[in-house]
Amino acid sequence: MARGLTPLGGLLLVAAVLCGRAFLTLMIQHHEGAVAMAKQERAGGAHEPARRMAADIVSGQSAEIATMRRLLR
């Protein structure tokens, strides 16, 4: 155990790390869903402003997915 860390403190630290990993894993799934929907909008949407926004979503959330995957390593 780390110096000065009580058993309860160690357990809380482990729980925090696991929660952080779970959060990142769920956010990746969430962003992947948004990217998939945005790609559909880009391919077949009739409203140009929505297609432009969809392109921004694909690019921005794809970058965030890459960052979150790096954090999970």
SULZI-V254033 format. One record per residue. N is the residue number from 0. RES is the residue in one small letter. SS is DSSP state (~ for helix, > for strand, _ for the rest). PHI is phi in whole degrees, -180 to 180 (999 if undefined). Layout:
N|RES|SS|PHI + N|RES|SS|PHI
This chain:
0|m|_|999 + 1|a|_|-62 + 2|r|_|-59 + 3|g|_|81 + 4|l|_|-100 + 5|t|_|-74 + 6|p|~|-57 + 7|l|~|-66 + 8|g|~|-62 + 9|g|~|-64 + 10|l|~|-63 + 11|l|~|-64 + 12|l|~|-65 + 13|v|~|-61 + 14|a|~|-61 + 15|a|~|-64 + 16|v|~|-64 + 17|l|~|-64 + 18|c|~|-64 + 19|g|~|-63 + 20|r|~|-66 + 21|a|~|-63 + 22|f|~|-59 + 23|l|~|-63 + 24|t|~|-61 + 25|l|~|-69 + 26|m|~|-67 + 27|i|~|-61 + 28|q|~|-60 + 29|h|~|-61 + 30|h|~|-66 + 31|e|~|-61 + 32|g|~|-64 + 33|a|~|-65 + 34|v|~|-64 + 35|a|~|-62 + 36|m|~|-66 + 37|a|~|-66 + 38|k|~|-64 + 39|q|~|-64 + 40|e|~|-64 + 41|r|~|-60 + 42|a|~|-77 + 43|g|~|-134 + 44|g|_|-72 + 45|a|_|-96 + 46|h|_|-105 + 47|e|~|-55 + 48|p|~|-59 + 49|a|~|-68 + 50|r|~|-64 + 51|r|~|-65 + 52|m|~|-63 + 53|a|~|-62 + 54|a|~|-63 + 55|d|~|-63 + 56|i|~|-65 + 57|v|~|-59 + 58|s|~|-70 + 59|g|~|-68 + 60|q|~|-76 + 61|s|~|-65 + 62|a|~|-64 + 63|e|~|-66 + 64|i|~|-60 + 65|a|~|-61 + 66|t|~|-63 + 67|m|~|-65 + 68|r|~|-65 + 69|r|~|-63 + 70|l|~|-65 + 71|l|~|-79 + 72|r|_|-73
